[in-house]
């Protein structure tokens, strides 16, 4: 696979997204898709995700973030795309 087919995405999810296992579900899905990066809660109540991988798989994670886990109520998703930094080797939950 060429590097042109890989992307990074920075995702900010707002709504009722903390305390509903959003990070755990995100970590599980991203890992199953073979993405690397991280997910964390922000003090303002949002969830922040950074991921890198094949464009199609990144898009699958973004689409899932628009809905979230069963107990979540996603109001808004902000996206920024970029080039992969290759600084992460796995997908993890930051605390």
C-alpha positions in Angstrom: 0.0 0.0 0.0 1.4 3.4 -0.9 1.5 6.3 1.5 -0.9 8.3 -0.7 -3.7 6.0 0.3 -3.1 6.6 4.0 -4.5 9.6 5.9 -4.9 11.0 9.4 -8.0 12.5 10.9 -8.5 14.6 14.0 -12.1 14.3 15.2 -14.0 16.3 17.9 -17.3 14.8 18.9 -19.8 16.8 21.0 -23.1 15.9 22.7 -23.7 13.4 25.4 -20.5 11.5 24.7 -18.8 11.1 28.0 -19.7 8.4 30.6 -21.2 6.2 27.8 -18.2 4.1 27.0 -17.4 6.2 23.9 -13.6 5.8 24.4 -13.8 2.0 24.9 -16.0 1.4 21.8 -13.8 3.7 19.7 -10.6 1.9 20.8 -12.2 -1.5 20.0 -13.4 -0.4 16.6 -10.2 1.4 15.6 -8.1 -1.6 16.7 -10.3 -4.0 14.6 -9.9 -1.7 11.6 -6.1 -1.6 12.0 -5.9 2.1 12.8 -3.4 3.8 15.1 -3.9 6.8 17.2 -5.8 7.7 20.4 -9.0 8.8 22.0 -9.6 11.0 25.1 -12.2 12.9 27.0 -11.8 16.7 27.0 -12.7 19.0 30.0 -15.4 20.7 27.9 -17.4 17.4 27.6 -16.2 16.5 24.1 -14.4 13.4 23.0 -11.3 13.9 20.9 -10.0 11.2 18.4 -6.8 11.1 16.4 -6.4 8.3 13.9 -4.2 7.2 11.0 -4.6 4.5 8.5 -6.1 3.6 5.1 -8.6 6.2 4.0 -11.5 3.8 3.7 -11.0 2.5 7.3 -10.6 6.0 8.7 -13.9 6.9 7.0 -15.5 3.9 8.7 -14.4 5.1 12.1 -15.6 8.7 11.4 -19.0 7.3 10.3 -19.3 5.4 13.5 -18.3 8.5 15.5 -21.3 10.3 14.1 -23.6 7.8 16.0 -21.4 6.5 18.8 -22.3 3.7 21.3 -25.9 3.0 22.2 -26.1 5.4 25.1 -24.4 8.4 23.3 -26.2 11.3 21.8 -23.9 12.8 19.2 -24.7 16.4 18.4 -21.8 17.4 16.2 -18.6 16.0 14.7 -15.8 18.3 13.6 -13.2 16.8 11.2 -9.7 17.8 10.0 -7.7 15.6 7.7 -3.9 15.5 7.3 -0.9 13.4 6.5 0.0 10.5 8.8 2.7 11.3 11.3 3.7 7.7 12.0 4.3 8.6 15.7 1.9 6.0 17.1 2.1 2.2 16.8 -1.3 1.2 18.2 -4.7 2.8 19.1 -5.0 3.7 22.8 -7.2 5.5 25.3 -5.4 8.6 26.8 -6.4 9.6 30.3 
